[in-house]
């Protein structure tokens, strides 16, 4: 199994091959240890606040964390990043 064939789970529970996420555009993956991790939360908030810098260069930010898909909506709400793609 190669990394591009590895599966990530979307907020709605859909399983997606991670390699399909970078087929049409440059992706900046931000890996989070866990959605409840204080350091990860701070990192996600900082990256998302600076997203215009990355997006102006053509990159799309995608967060990948450890936890159940049900934890994503709470994480988004807590961090104020409702529009962020998180797997």
DOPA-878251 format. One record per residue (C-alpha): residue number from 1; residue in one letter; x, y, z. Coordinates in pm, 1 decimal. Layout:
N
<num = NUM	residuo = A	u = X	v = Y	w = Z>
...
END
This chain:
87
<num = 1	residuo = X	u = 0.0	v = 0.0	w = 0.0>
<num = 2	residuo = X	u = 140.4	v = 337.4	w = -96.8>
<num = 3	residuo = X	u = 65.1	v = 660.4	w = 87.0>
<num = 4	residuo = X	u = -150.7	v = 786.4	w = -200.9>
<num = 5	residuo = X	u = -375.6	v = 480.0	w = -163.0>
<num = 6	residuo = X	u = -418.7	v = 527.9	w = 211.8>
<num = 7	residuo = X	u = -769.7	v = 611.8	w = 322.4>
<num = 8	residuo = X	u = -880.3	v = 914.3	w = 520.9>
<num = 9	residuo = X	u = -1229.4	v = 956.0	w = 658.6>
<num = 10	residuo = X	u = -1430.4	v = 1269.6	w = 585.4>
<num = 11	residuo = X	u = -1648.9	v = 1441.3	w = 841.4>
<num = 12	residuo = X	u = -1953.3	v = 1267.6	w = 692.1>
<num = 13	residuo = X	u = -1786.3	v = 925.3	w = 730.7>
<num = 14	residuo = X	u = -1695.6	v = 885.7	w = 362.4>
<num = 15	residuo = X	u = -1362.5	v = 709.3	w = 305.0>
<num = 16	residuo = X	u = -1138.9	v = 880.9	w = 49.3>
<num = 17	residuo = X	u = -800.8	v = 782.1	w = -95.1>
<num = 18	residuo = X	u = -567.6	v = 1056.0	w = 20.4>
<num = 19	residuo = X	u = -398.3	v = 1063.9	w = -321.1>
<num = 20	residuo = X	u = -715.9	v = 1192.5	w = -485.7>
<num = 21	residuo = X	u = -693.9	v = 1511.4	w = -280.0>
<num = 22	residuo = X	u = -388.8	v = 1642.4	w = -466.8>
<num = 23	residuo = X	u = -485.0	v = 1538.8	w = -818.7>
<num = 24	residuo = X	u = -597.1	v = 1883.4	w = -931.7>
<num = 25	residuo = X	u = -412.3	v = 2123.9	w = -703.9>
<num = 26	residuo = X	u = -124.3	v = 2164.4	w = -463.9>
<num = 27	residuo = X	u = -220.2	v = 2055.7	w = -113.9>
<num = 28	residuo = X	u = -66.5	v = 2158.9	w = 215.9>
<num = 29	residuo = X	u = -141.5	v = 1879.1	w = 458.0>
<num = 30	residuo = X	u = -142.0	v = 1972.6	w = 825.0>
<num = 31	residuo = X	u = -125.8	v = 1661.0	w = 1039.2>
<num = 32	residuo = X	u = -272.3	v = 1686.5	w = 1387.8>
<num = 33	residuo = X	u = -200.0	v = 1435.6	w = 1663.3>
<num = 34	residuo = X	u = -552.2	v = 1456.3	w = 1797.6>
<num = 35	residuo = X	u = -845.2	v = 1696.1	w = 1776.3>
<num = 36	residuo = X	u = -833.0	v = 1748.8	w = 2154.7>
<num = 37	residuo = X	u = -457.8	v = 1822.9	w = 2166.4>
<num = 38	residuo = X	u = -396.8	v = 2178.6	w = 2287.4>
<num = 39	residuo = X	u = -81.5	v = 2218.5	w = 2075.5>
<num = 40	residuo = X	u = -257.8	v = 2083.9	w = 1766.6>
<num = 41	residuo = X	u = -545.8	v = 2323.6	w = 1820.5>
<num = 42	residuo = X	u = -309.0	v = 2619.1	w = 1839.9>
<num = 43	residuo = X	u = -123.5	v = 2502.4	w = 1529.9>
<num = 44	residuo = X	u = -446.4	v = 2458.5	w = 1333.3>
<num = 45	residuo = X	u = -570.1	v = 2800.8	w = 1437.4>
<num = 46	residuo = X	u = -242.8	v = 2966.2	w = 1333.5>
<num = 47	residuo = X	u = -228.2	v = 2790.2	w = 994.5>
<num = 48	residuo = X	u = -592.6	v = 2871.4	w = 921.6>
<num = 49	residuo = X	u = -543.0	v = 3238.4	w = 1019.4>
<num = 50	residuo = X	u = -256.3	v = 3257.1	w = 766.1>
<num = 51	residuo = X	u = -437.4	v = 3058.5	w = 495.7>
<num = 52	residuo = X	u = -444.7	v = 3351.4	w = 250.6>
<num = 53	residuo = X	u = -64.7	v = 3337.6	w = 232.7>
<num = 54	residuo = X	u = -75.0	v = 2972.3	w = 126.8>
<num = 55	residuo = X	u = -383.3	v = 3001.6	w = -93.0>
<num = 56	residuo = X	u = -232.3	v = 3299.2	w = -279.8>
<num = 57	residuo = X	u = 46.8	v = 3061.4	w = -387.0>
<num = 58	residuo = X	u = -209.3	v = 2807.1	w = -512.2>
<num = 59	residuo = X	u = -210.0	v = 2569.1	w = -215.4>
<num = 60	residuo = X	u = -517.9	v = 2429.7	w = -47.5>
<num = 61	residuo = X	u = -492.5	v = 2353.0	w = 324.2>
<num = 62	residuo = X	u = -623.1	v = 2017.0	w = 441.3>
<num = 63	residuo = X	u = -609.5	v = 1905.2	w = 802.9>
<num = 64	residuo = X	u = -570.3	v = 1537.1	w = 888.1>
<num = 65	residuo = X	u = -620.2	v = 1438.1	w = 1249.9>
<num = 66	residuo = X	u = -667.3	v = 1142.9	w = 1476.8>
<num = 67	residuo = X	u = -1013.2	v = 1096.9	w = 1616.5>
<num = 68	residuo = X	u = -1357.3	v = 998.9	w = 1500.9>
<num = 69	residuo = X	u = -1536.7	v = 1185.8	w = 1222.9>
<num = 70	residuo = X	u = -1786.8	v = 1300.6	w = 1485.4>
<num = 71	residuo = X	u = -1512.3	v = 1499.5	w = 1660.1>
<num = 72	residuo = X	u = -1449.4	v = 1714.4	w = 1353.6>
<num = 73	residuo = X	u = -1755.8	v = 1939.8	w = 1382.3>
<num = 74	residuo = X	u = -1674.9	v = 2023.8	w = 1746.3>
<num = 75	residuo = X	u = -1312.1	v = 2089.5	w = 1653.6>
<num = 76	residuo = X	u = -1419.6	v = 2321.6	w = 1371.0>
<num = 77	residuo = X	u = -1659.5	v = 2505.6	w = 1598.7>
<num = 78	residuo = X	u = -1406.9	v = 2543.0	w = 1880.4>
<num = 79	residuo = X	u = -1135.6	v = 2666.7	w = 1644.3>
<num = 80	residuo = X	u = -1360.7	v = 2888.5	w = 1430.5>
<num = 81	residuo = X	u = -1254.8	v = 2705.5	w = 1115.8>
<num = 82	residuo = X	u = -1589.2	v = 2579.7	w = 986.0>
<num = 83	residuo = X	u = -1479.6	v = 2605.6	w = 621.1>
<num = 84	residuo = X	u = -1161.2	v = 2401.8	w = 669.7>
<num = 85	residuo = X	u = -1144.7	v = 2059.7	w = 504.4>
<num = 86	residuo = X	u = -1064.0	v = 1813.9	w = 782.2>
<num = 87	residuo = X	u = -1019.7	v = 1437.5	w = 762.4>
END
